[in-house]
Structures are given as C-alpha cells and as structure tokens.
Amino acid sequence: MVGKIGETYKMIRIAKSLTQKEVVGENFSTAQLSKFETGESSLTVEKFFVLLENSNIHLDEFQSIYNDYTLSESSIFRRELVTAYDSRNIQKLRGYFNFWKEKYELNPHQRYYKINQLVASSILSLALNSKVLRDDIVFLTDYLDSVTEWGRYELWVFGNCLNFFDSGTLEYYSQIILGNTGFYKNIHLNQQMVIRTFLNLIQVWLSRKNLIEAFKYIQNLKSNNLITLDFFYEKVMLKYHEGHYQYLQGHKQGKEIMINCAKSFEYFGEYDISRNLNNEIIKLH
C-alpha cells in the first residue's frame, strides 16, 4: 500500500510539473521523497500533508485518484453495483453477492466482507422485488449502531439498504445524518452521497405513502441549496420525487413532471435510468 501511495503521488507531481524540491521545501529532504515515491520507505502523516499542501492537492482529491489508480476490489464493487442495478443485471448482482460471501467464509474475521455481502444481497433483492432476511437487517443495524461517527462507508451502507429498514429505524438514522451537517457541506463527494441518501429516503417514504416524511426531506434538500448545478442526476431526481409527491396528493400534473424527468435522462443517454423511471410511472394508480 505504501508503494502505491508513493507511486500515485509521484504521478500527480509529474503531471503538475512540480520538482521534488518544490514540494518538500525546507521540511524534509528530496532523498526521503524519492524513497517514498519508489515505495522504499514511508512518510509520517505530517510530511505527507506537507506534500499535499505544497502540491495544491486536497486529501479527498488524492484519495479519488488513488482509488482509480489502484482499482481496489471494494472501489470497483461500489461503482459497478449501481450500474448493475440500473441495468437490472441480475447475473452480475448475484456474482457480487457470491464473491463477498465466499470472501467472508474464507475470512470470517473481516466484518466488512460480510457487510458488502449484505449490501449486494439488498440490491439484488431490490432488483428481484424480494425480501431480505431479518437476521441480515439486524447485522447491518448492529454495525451502524456501533459507529459513533459515520463516514462515507456508513452512508453507502445505509443508502443502499434503507428500503428494508422499518420506519422507526429510518427516522432514527436519518436524524444522525441530519445532525452531521459539517460532514457533507465541506467535501463534494460527501455532499453527493448525502444528497443521494436523502433522495433514496424520499423514494422510500413516497412508496410507503408517508407524505409528511417525504416532504420533510424534499424541503431539506431545497432549503439548504445542497444540489448545485454540477449535480445533474440529483437535480432531476429531486424534481421527479416532487412530481411523485404532487401526484400522491391528487395533483395530476405531478405525473407529467415525472414523465418529463424520465425524458431528460433519456435525452442525455441515461437509458437504464429512464426505463426504470418509466416502469415506475406505469405502475402508478
């Protein structure tokens, strides 16, 4: 891992046309940096932060580049899971479930393997319109309860599995997210994850005909101006949910809003998303 971190940093430094002397300044030697970049030795956290600051690289930016560079199985899984669900690729979803199930059976001490398995199981169940075992839900809630400060991983777990939580559990965990405003206002990726989690919550509340809770999160996203112009998917989906909310209130124009949102995704080439939304609209009654 140390070697890959150094290699990733070197790749970024060269791309920015920065010399080793420029990035180390007077803080430590270029010889130390050379060994770090070739994987021969590590750096202290303080020295690594010096490199990021002198290179004008934000930590989350470096992490994003590092994840793409290393192509870890977990990052690939999280990215492709969404695509597999949107295209309703049951074979691929089952493959991910079996993959993490086998890894957990071989390494039962690795709790995250089990959690990834359960997330894959939840998404597969959504695609098949089936249920998730109660014991699996208990395992997930026990994990989420054990984490005092949620990060991206916990948001990802909750956001992908919330369809199977009861209403009381949804309200409880939603308050945890709402109370952690600093987490998602300062970092773009965190902000996007929270917005998508709120959109999923709105969808679930609408499906359960709980218009009060759905309206609360619609208003939260609108009043806090979380969805900026660079969040195209999120912006259209919020409009779609607003249309669904209006439709459930008895306003027929809400359905037209939903149809137009599906057309927007189709126009920009998001055919799987458009198809799935149209299928939902057809089921409205």
NORRA-V93474 format. One record per pair of residues at least 24 apart in sequence whose ideal C-beta (glycine too) atoms are under 7 Angstrom apart, sorted by the first residue. I is the first residue (numbers start at 1). GAP is how many residues later the second one is. D is the distance in Angstrom with one decimal. If there is no record, write none. Layout:
BEGIN
i->I gap->GAP d->D
i->I gap->GAP d->D
END
This chain:
BEGIN
i->2 gap->37 d->6.1
i->2 gap->40 d->4.7
i->3 gap->36 d->2.7
i->4 gap->66 d->5.3
i->5 gap->61 d->6.7
i->6 gap->30 d->4.5
i->6 gap->31 d->4.5
i->6 gap->32 d->6.6
i->6 gap->33 d->5.3
i->7 gap->30 d->6.8
i->7 gap->32 d->6.7
i->8 gap->57 d->6.2
i->8 gap->58 d->4.7
i->8 gap->61 d->5.0
i->9 gap->28 d->6.4
i->9 gap->42 d->6.3
i->10 gap->27 d->3.9
i->12 gap->43 d->6.7
i->12 gap->45 d->6.3
i->12 gap->53 d->6.4
i->13 gap->42 d->6.1
i->16 gap->39 d->6.3
i->18 gap->37 d->5.9
i->22 gap->32 d->6.7
i->23 gap->28 d->5.4
i->23 gap->31 d->4.5
i->23 gap->32 d->5.4
i->25 gap->29 d->5.9
i->60 gap->127 d->5.2
i->60 gap->129 d->6.0
i->77 gap->39 d->6.5
i->78 gap->78 d->6.4
i->81 gap->39 d->6.8
i->81 gap->42 d->5.9
i->85 gap->38 d->5.1
i->85 gap->41 d->6.8
i->85 gap->42 d->5.9
i->86 gap->186 d->4.1
i->86 gap->187 d->5.8
i->86 gap->190 d->6.6
i->87 gap->185 d->4.8
i->88 gap->39 d->5.4
i->90 gap->37 d->6.0
i->90 gap->38 d->6.9
i->93 gap->27 d->6.6
i->93 gap->30 d->6.0
i->93 gap->31 d->4.3
i->93 gap->34 d->5.9
i->94 gap->30 d->6.3
i->96 gap->24 d->4.3
i->97 gap->24 d->5.4
i->97 gap->27 d->5.7
i->114 gap->25 d->6.9
i->115 gap->25 d->6.9
i->115 gap->28 d->6.0
i->115 gap->42 d->6.1
i->119 gap->38 d->6.0
i->119 gap->41 d->5.0
i->119 gap->42 d->6.2
i->122 gap->38 d->6.0
i->122 gap->39 d->4.4
i->122 gap->42 d->6.1
i->123 gap->37 d->6.0
i->126 gap->37 d->6.0
i->132 gap->32 d->4.6
i->137 gap->27 d->5.7
i->137 gap->28 d->6.8
i->141 gap->28 d->6.4
i->144 gap->29 d->6.6
i->150 gap->26 d->6.3
i->150 gap->30 d->6.5
i->152 gap->38 d->6.5
i->152 gap->41 d->6.0
i->155 gap->38 d->4.8
i->155 gap->39 d->6.5
i->155 gap->42 d->5.7
i->156 gap->37 d->6.8
i->158 gap->39 d->6.5
i->159 gap->34 d->7.0
i->159 gap->37 d->6.1
i->159 gap->38 d->4.0
i->159 gap->41 d->5.4
i->162 gap->38 d->5.8
i->162 gap->39 d->6.4
i->162 gap->42 d->6.0
i->163 gap->41 d->5.7
i->167 gap->41 d->6.9
i->170 gap->31 d->6.7
i->170 gap->34 d->6.8
i->174 gap->27 d->6.1
i->191 gap->35 d->6.3
i->192 gap->39 d->6.6
i->195 gap->26 d->6.6
i->195 gap->31 d->5.5
i->195 gap->32 d->6.0
i->195 gap->36 d->6.5
i->195 gap->39 d->4.8
i->196 gap->38 d->6.5
i->199 gap->35 d->6.5
i->199 gap->38 d->5.1
i->199 gap->39 d->6.5
i->199 gap->42 d->6.6
i->202 gap->39 d->4.6
i->203 gap->38 d->6.4
i->206 gap->35 d->6.5
i->206 gap->38 d->5.2
i->206 gap->39 d->6.4
i->206 gap->42 d->6.5
i->209 gap->39 d->6.7
i->211 gap->34 d->6.5
i->211 gap->37 d->6.1
i->211 gap->38 d->6.8
i->214 gap->31 d->5.7
i->215 gap->30 d->6.5
i->218 gap->24 d->6.0
i->218 gap->27 d->6.4
i->236 gap->25 d->5.1
i->236 gap->28 d->5.2
i->236 gap->29 d->6.5
i->240 gap->37 d->6.5
i->247 gap->37 d->6.6
i->255 gap->26 d->6.7
i->255 gap->29 d->6.4
END
